[in-house]
Amino acid sequence: MSSLADQSSPATKADRPGGSRIDPTSVVIIVVGLLCFVVLFFGWNGLCLPVGLAGPVGGRSVCGTAIGVVSGWAGFGVVAGLAVVCLILWEALSLADALAIGRQSVERQVAAGLSAALVLFTLLRVLTGLTAYAWIGLALAVATCAVAIARWLRYRRTTTAAPAHRPDSTVPAYRARKSHVAAPATPPRSAPKHLS
C-alpha cells in the first residue's frame, strides 16, 4: 500500500510509474470546491428594507426571507465564484492530464493562487454581510486553500530535498554518455629535446 508521500514524487506525470495515478489532494480540492460553489447559491445575508412612513430612521425594517435573501454571488462573491470555478476546472484538467504544461510545480502554483484568491474574495464577501452560510462558505474556501497550498509546499520541499537524477538537458546525449566511459590512456609527453 503506497503512502501519501509516495504519491507526491517530484517527477512529472509522464515519469511516474503507471503514468496516471490520481492525486488524492486534487480530488479533495475538487470536492470541497464544488461544495463551496453550491454554498454560494445559499442566502449569505438578508435583504433589509425600511417599512413605514418614517423610513429607515423612525420606522421599522423587515429583513430576511420575508423580502428576499442575497446569495453569495453578490459583490465580491462574483469574483470568488469565478475563482472556484476556475480552480475546479484547473484541477479536473490536471487530473485528466489535459494541461499542456507538463510540470507539476506550475500546476500546483496556479491551484494555490486560485485558492488564495477564493479565500480573499470570500472573506471580503463575508465582511459585507454575515449569516451562517457565509461562514460555511468561508470555511470551505479556507479548507480548499489549505489543501492546495499544503500540497504545493510539500512538492517544493520534495523537489529541493531530492534533486532529479537526470543528465543536464543542455549537455548533448553523446557527451553525457562519454563522461561515464573511461577515456583512453594517452602516452605521456616527453620533455622536448633541445638541439645544440
C-alpha positions in Angstrom: 0.0 0.0 0.0 1.5 3.3 -1.0 1.6 6.3 1.3 0.7 9.9 0.5 4.3 10.8 0.4 5.0 8.2 -2.3 2.3 9.8 -4.5 3.9 13.2 -4.4 7.2 12.4 -6.2 9.0 15.3 -7.9 8.8 13.6 -11.3 6.4 14.7 -13.9 3.2 12.8 -14.5 4.6 11.0 -17.5 7.6 9.9 -15.5 5.6 8.3 -12.7 5.0 4.5 -12.8 1.6 3.9 -14.2 1.6 7.3 -15.8 -1.8 8.5 -14.5 -2.3 7.9 -10.8 -5.0 10.0 -9.3 -3.7 12.6 -6.8 -6.0 12.4 -3.7 -5.4 16.1 -3.0 -6.8 17.0 -6.4 -9.9 15.1 -5.6 -10.3 16.8 -2.2 -9.8 20.2 -3.8 -12.5 19.4 -6.5 -15.0 18.1 -3.9 -14.5 21.0 -1.4 -14.5 23.5 -4.3 -17.8 22.0 -5.6 -19.3 22.4 -2.0 -18.1 26.0 -1.9 -19.7 26.6 -5.3 -23.0 25.2 -4.2 -22.9 27.2 -0.9 -22.5 30.4 -3.0 -26.2 30.0 -4.0 -27.5 29.9 -0.5 -28.6 33.1 1.4 -25.4 34.8 2.7 -27.2 37.8 4.1 -30.8 39.0 4.2 -32.1 42.0 2.3 -33.4 44.6 4.8 -35.9 47.2 3.6 -37.4 50.0 5.6 -41.2 49.9 6.3 -43.4 52.8 7.2 -43.6 56.5 6.5 -40.6 57.5 8.7 -38.3 55.3 6.6 -35.1 53.9 8.0 -34.7 56.5 10.8 -38.0 56.2 12.6 -39.7 53.2 11.0 -39.0 49.6 11.4 -37.3 47.4 8.8 -38.1 44.0 7.6 -35.1 41.7 7.0 -34.5 38.1 5.9 -36.6 35.7 3.9 -39.8 37.8 4.1 -38.4 40.1 1.4 -35.5 38.2 -0.1 -32.1 36.9 0.5 -28.9 37.9 -1.1 -26.8 34.9 -2.2 -23.1 34.6 -2.1 -23.0 35.7 -5.8 -23.3 39.4 -4.8 -20.4 41.9 -4.7 -17.1 40.2 -4.2 -18.9 36.8 -4.3 -18.9 37.0 -8.1 -15.0 37.0 -8.1 -15.0 34.3 -5.5 -17.4 32.2 -7.6 -15.2 32.7 -10.7 -12.1 31.7 -8.8 -13.7 28.5 -7.5 -15.0 27.6 -11.0 -11.5 28.2 -12.4 -10.0 26.1 -9.6 -12.4 23.2 -10.2 -11.7 23.3 -13.9 -7.9 23.5 -13.4 -7.9 20.5 -11.1 -10.1 18.5 -13.3 -8.0 19.2 -16.4 -4.9 18.4 -14.3 -6.4 15.0 -13.3 -7.3 14.3 -16.9 -3.7 15.1 -18.0 -5.2 17.7 -20.4 -2.9 20.5 -19.3 -0.1 21.1 -21.7 2.2 22.5 -19.0 4.0 19.2 -18.2 5.4 20.5 -14.8 3.6 19.8 -11.6 5.2 22.8 -9.9 3.4 25.2 -12.2 0.1 23.3 -11.9 0.3 23.4 -8.1 1.3 27.1 -8.0 -1.7 28.0 -10.2 -4.0 25.9 -8.0 -2.6 27.6 -4.8 -3.0 31.0 -6.3 -6.6 30.4 -7.4 -7.5 29.0 -3.9 -5.8 32.0 -2.3 -8.0 34.3 -4.5 -11.0 32.3 -3.5 -10.3 32.8 0.2 -9.6 36.5 -0.2 -12.8 37.3 -2.1 -14.9 35.0 0.0 -13.6 36.8 3.1 -14.4 40.2 1.5 -17.9 38.9 0.7 -18.4 37.6 4.3 -17.4 41.0 5.7 -20.2 42.7 3.7 -22.9 40.6 5.5 -22.9 37.7 7.8 -25.1 34.6 8.0 -24.4 31.0 8.8 -24.0 30.2 5.1 -21.4 33.0 4.7 -19.3 31.4 7.5 -19.7 28.0 5.9 -18.6 29.4 2.5 -15.5 31.0 4.2 -14.7 27.7 6.0 -14.9 25.8 2.7 -12.7 28.4 0.9 -10.1 28.2 3.7 -10.1 24.4 3.6 -9.7 24.4 -0.2 -6.8 26.9 0.1 -5.1 24.9 2.9 -5.1 21.7 0.9 -3.8 23.4 -2.3 -1.1 25.4 -0.5 0.0 22.4 1.6 0.3 20.3 -1.5 2.3 22.9 -3.3 4.7 23.4 -0.3 5.1 19.6 0.1 6.0 19.4 -3.6 8.5 22.2 -3.2 10.1 20.5 -0.2 10.5 17.2 -2.0 12.0 18.8 -5.1 14.5 20.8 -3.2 15.4 17.8 -0.9 15.9 15.3 -3.7 17.1 16.7 -7.0 16.2 14.8 -10.1 18.8 12.3 -11.3 18.7 13.2 -14.9 21.5 14.3 -17.1 21.5 18.0 -17.8 19.3 18.7 -20.8 21.8 21.3 -22.2 24.5 18.6 -22.4 24.3 16.6 -25.7 23.5 13.0 -25.2 26.8 11.8 -26.6 28.7 13.9 -24.0 26.6 12.6 -21.2 27.4 9.0 -22.3 31.0 9.9 -22.9 31.5 11.1 -19.4 30.6 7.7 -18.0 33.1 5.9 -20.2 36.8 5.9 -19.2 38.9 8.0 -21.5 41.6 6.0 -23.5 45.0 6.3 -22.0 47.3 8.8 -23.8 51.0 8.3 -23.8 52.8 10.7 -21.5 54.5 13.5 -23.2 58.3 13.5 -23.0 60.2 16.7 -22.4 61.3 18.4 -25.5 64.8 17.8 -26.5 66.9 20.8 -27.3 69.4 20.5 -30.1 72.6 22.3 -29.5 
